[in-house]
Amino acid sequence: MLDIKPPYLLFLGSEMQKEFLKTAYGLVEWRRNDCKGQMRLSADVPDLGLPDLDLEQAVRCGIRTLLVGTACIGGGFSADWIVIFARALEAGLDVAAGQHRLLNQDPLLRATAERTGRNLIDVRVPPKDLIVGTGKKRSGRRVLTVGTDCAVGKKYTALALTAELKRRGTKVDFRASGQTGILIAGRGVPIDAVVCDFTAGAAEMLSPPNSPGHWDVIEGQGSLFHPGYAGVSLGLLHGSQPDAIVVCHDAGRRHILGYPEFSLPTIDECIERNIGCAKLTNPGVRCVGVSINTSTLGGEERRGYLKNVSSRLGIPCVDPLKGGVGELADRIEMEFGS
């Protein structure tokens, strides 16, 4: 379990692209009561709807942790951010982050934390004693969210589906595999920080054997079509051994995020490739639905888009933010029993 003391001041830095602020957006959506302010280095940075606070104001408001809300490619910090984090420690705040570059590896931050008695919390640290994937069948049921790209709603869909199944009385757990999901759930395994030989094994540890009627809803990472992150997606897919997958997609996106020379695959291609790869460790895997971010579409266009995809594929197609994930839960219950 993570020990990050709320309430939080979400640090957004100078990040202009919403997709790279998904950690902050996820925390506001799922841990709203713990988020009491935002710190933006420019007025052009997207507004989360939280009060804009500096470090001194945050301390006076009772905030205890500066939490980095960015999730950029490569997961690093700029030099000016490090200075701000050191100032936060001096002001009496803990600092938490989920980047690949670890706070505790920075000499200035480590020395400042030791001197002030504050804490540096790194989320993207995998557990020790990981195993190589075994491929052995485990008891219990699993559904994994996969995607045509990064930042297309895999985490949100998994959280919403977990909540819906729980509401119906199903024994279910959300299994976080990325920094934002771990921050929301308070536990999990940062799959993309695991040495590649142990990725599938880490996914097996993330979703251990369970009772026959129990479901693990596993947060997907990356995409099999991503030129940089396909490897982590494949390892998670094999280690999860999903009985079901939900494909996530952004209706307004035309190319891989941050890679304009790579076109986005079709939903059909994504289903086919993920099912084909997943069959290595679970030959009975099925696609139970599609989850689509339709924020770029108008009302009628949205309804037509979802209906057309559903009719063509013969499975539910939903936008979790607009209509919930009840149809996905219905399909899981129909395919596997309630």
C-alpha positions, 0 to 999 in steps of 0.5 A: 500500500502507498502511504501518500498523505492527503490532501494533495496539491497537483503539480501540472508544471507547464504541460499543455497537452491534456493526454500527458496530464492523465495522472492529474485528471485521473486523480480529480475524477476518482480521488476528488476529495483528496485533491485540494489545489493545482499548481500551474507554471503557466496560465495556458496549462489546462485547468482541472477546476481546482484552486490555483495555489502556490506552495505557501498557500498550499501549506496554509490550506492544510495540504500535505503532499505535492503530487506530480500530475504529469505523465509525459513520454519518457517520464522525466523532470526538467531542472526547474521542476526539481528546484520547485520540488525542493522548495516544496520540501522546505515548505513542509510538504511531502513530494510524490511522483510516478515518473521513471526518473525517481525522486529519491535518485536526485541528490538535491531532493534526497538531501533536502528531504533528509534535512527537512524530515519530509518524504519523497514517494516514488510510485514507479518502483516495482516489487522485488523478487519478481518471477518470470512468467509461467503461463500456468492457468490460474483460478478466478476470472480476468478482464483486461482493457487494451487499446489502439493507443496510449491514453484512450481510456483503459484505466477509466474503463477498468475503474468504471467496470469494477465499480459497475460489477461491484454494484451488481454484487460481483466479487471484483478487484481493480488491478492497477498496472500504471502510475495513475491507477496505483495512485488511485487504488493505493496499490498495484504493480508499475508494469512499465518499470519492470525489466522485460524478462519479468513483465509477464511474471509481474502481471501474474503476481498482480492478478493472483489465483482467486475464487472461481466467481471472482473477477480481476479487472486489470488496467491495460498499458500502452498498445500492441500498435505503439512503436515504443510501448508494444513490448509492455502491452504484450507482456501484460497481455500474456501474464494477465491471461485474460478471459475477456478483453475490452478494446479502448479507442479515441474516436477523434485520434488519427495517429499514435500519440506523440508519433504522428508518422504512425497511423492509428489502427482500426478497432477491428485490427486491435481486436484481432491482434490482441485476441491472437496474442492473448491466446498463447496463455488463454486460448478461450479469450473473448472480446466482450466490448469496445469502450470509446472516448467520443468527446470530439463528437456531437450528440447525434454523431456520437450515438450513430458512431457507437451504434455502427461499431456495435452493429458491425462487431456484434458486441457492446460499444460504449462511452463510459463518460456518456452512458456508463459501462452497464452494457459491458457488464451485461455482456460479461454476465451473459458470456461467463455467468453472473 
